[in-house]
Amino acid sequence: MSTYQAFQEALRATGRYETAAASRPAAALRISPVNSFRYASTIVGIVSRCAFSHLVRAFDYDAWARICMASVAFAEKLGGVVTFDGFEQRAAHDGPVVYVSNHMSTLETMVFPTTLLSFGPLAIVLKKSLTEIPLVGPAALHVGCIPVTRKNAREDLKTVLEVGSQRLAAGHSVLLFPQGTRQAVFDGKKFNTLGSKLAERAGVPVVPLAVKTDFLKTGKWIKDFGEVDPNKPIRFACGPVLPAALGARATHDQSVAFIASKLAEWGLPCR
């Protein structure tokens, strides 16, 4: 596994990253509760290190990217094969964008900081309850994350449009998960238009992101910590940069179409 700087440089220079052939398992791997526990520990470790770094006034975008790289490195250590492609399209655009992504597991929330910080500052729209966790919440707010309740749609819309526009004006890209919650099966009808509305208001492009992260299943008791299946490849794909001038409806429809097409290409069902 390369360093996070080498990983980011590969995305900027080529738009791609993939697990080295020498690191790929020669045969199918068994699903092990021990490995599931080890990956859960990695997630806890990432969150803890972010919180501690903020506590000692050492948490910034560089630290965020470096710490979150462990989510990729340890997945590969457990036998996971990781692929990123299409990011040359993002690298070719200079300036902030609104990213919209499907949401399959906790894995992408750990991987996206390292990935998207390759192209400039990032603010993630997340559940307000996460910002209320001691130590963790202040760290998230410190790097500009935008909390929403997911209980009052009107209030959340107002928050994202107002605060999101401020972040974009300051040069920060904004990442949203318009599904709201993890879904193993992508349903375009449940993919809301908030990201496209924000982009239209701020006059910045929309960039759709497709993820396949069923390597880490949703947990039965704690959603963030589920079974790890190293035989399921981890895939991230970046779509085209969709100009705000297209209008919110067009950027939304094209984003949904891109995500659905990539998931179908990867053999995943869509509704």
Secondary structure, DSSP 8 states (H G I E B T S, - for coil): ---HHHHHHHHHHHS-EE--GGGS-SS-----HHHHHHHHHHHHHHHHHHHHHHHTT--SHHHHHHHHTHHHHHHHHTT--EEEE-THHHHT--S--EEEE---SHHHHHHHHHHHGGGS-EEEEEEHHHHTSTTHHHHHHHTT-EEE-SS-HHHHHHHHHHHHHHHHHTT-EEEE-TT-S--SSB-GGGS-SHHHHHHHHHT--EEEEEEE-TTB---SSSTTS--B-TTS-EEEEE---B-GGG-HHHHHHHHHHHHHHHHHHTT--B-
